[in-house]
């Protein structure tokens, strides 16, 4: 059985990282409405699955700046999650249409 919330969170995180690779975890948490702890866990899991690379600016004095890059595997996963998301929304639309 799929953990839908986790899948949705992964989709939202991947989508946001694709648009803003240098976003901070705190900003990501705020923009997505997900706790900072869950964002941190999600990023670690996405990295462990090989969906993102996490790099820091080695020459930067502020060592907390990171860049989150989607790997080819991450791009494929984001595409798959996008398709699943659209299928769910289309089904919801069709169900609502039937009710009306």
C-alpha positions as CSV (number, residue, x, y, z in Angstrom):
1,X,0.0,0.0,0.0
2,X,1.3,3.4,-0.9
3,X,1.7,6.2,1.6
4,X,-0.1,8.9,-0.3
5,X,0.9,11.8,2.0
6,X,4.5,10.8,1.6
7,X,4.1,10.5,-2.2
8,X,2.4,13.9,-2.3
9,X,5.1,15.4,-0.1
10,X,7.9,13.9,-2.3
11,X,6.1,15.3,-5.4
12,X,5.8,18.8,-3.9
13,X,9.5,18.8,-2.7
14,X,10.8,17.6,-6.0
15,X,8.7,20.1,-7.9
16,X,9.9,23.0,-5.7
17,X,13.6,21.9,-5.8
18,X,13.4,21.7,-9.6
19,X,12.2,25.3,-9.7
20,X,14.4,26.6,-6.8
21,X,17.5,24.4,-6.3
22,X,19.1,26.8,-3.8
23,X,16.0,27.1,-1.5
24,X,16.7,26.6,2.2
25,X,15.0,23.9,4.2
26,X,13.3,26.5,6.3
27,X,12.0,28.3,3.1
28,X,10.9,24.9,1.7
29,X,9.1,24.1,5.0
30,X,7.3,27.5,5.0
31,X,6.3,27.4,1.3
32,X,5.0,23.8,1.4
33,X,3.4,23.9,4.8
34,X,5.5,20.9,6.0
35,X,7.4,20.8,9.3
36,X,11.1,21.5,9.1
37,X,11.8,18.1,10.6
38,X,9.7,16.4,7.9
39,X,11.5,18.4,5.2
40,X,14.9,17.3,6.5
41,X,13.7,13.7,6.6
42,X,12.2,13.9,3.2
43,X,15.4,15.4,1.7
44,X,17.6,12.6,3.3
45,X,15.2,9.9,1.9
46,X,15.2,11.5,-1.6
47,X,19.0,11.6,-1.5
48,X,19.2,8.0,-0.3
49,X,16.9,6.9,-3.2
50,X,19.2,8.7,-5.6
51,X,16.6,11.3,-6.6
52,X,18.5,14.4,-5.6
53,X,22.1,15.4,-5.0
54,X,22.9,17.8,-2.2
55,X,25.9,20.1,-2.6
56,X,27.1,22.9,-0.5
57,X,29.1,25.9,-1.6
58,X,32.5,24.9,-0.4
59,X,34.1,28.3,-0.8
60,X,31.2,30.1,0.8
61,X,31.8,31.5,4.3
62,X,28.3,30.6,5.2
63,X,28.4,26.8,5.1
64,X,24.7,26.3,5.5
65,X,24.0,27.2,1.9
66,X,23.1,24.1,-0.1
67,X,22.0,23.3,-3.7
68,X,19.5,20.5,-4.2
69,X,19.7,19.1,-7.8
70,X,17.4,16.5,-9.2
71,X,19.2,13.5,-10.7
72,X,18.0,11.9,-13.9
73,X,16.3,9.4,-11.7
74,X,14.7,12.2,-9.7
75,X,13.4,13.9,-12.9
76,X,11.9,10.6,-14.0
77,X,10.3,10.1,-10.5
78,X,8.9,13.7,-10.6
79,X,7.4,13.0,-14.0
80,X,5.8,9.8,-12.7
81,X,4.5,11.5,-9.6
82,X,3.1,14.4,-11.8
83,X,1.2,11.9,-14.0
84,X,-0.2,10.1,-10.9
85,X,-1.2,13.4,-9.4
86,X,-3.0,14.4,-12.6
87,X,-4.8,11.1,-12.8
88,X,-6.0,11.5,-9.2
89,X,-7.2,15.1,-9.9
90,X,-8.9,14.0,-13.1
91,X,-10.7,11.2,-11.3
92,X,-11.8,13.7,-8.6
93,X,-13.1,16.0,-11.3
94,X,-15.0,13.2,-13.0
95,X,-16.5,12.1,-9.7
96,X,-17.6,15.7,-9.0
97,X,-19.1,16.0,-12.5
98,X,-21.1,12.9,-11.9
99,X,-22.4,14.3,-8.6
100,X,-23.6,17.5,-10.2
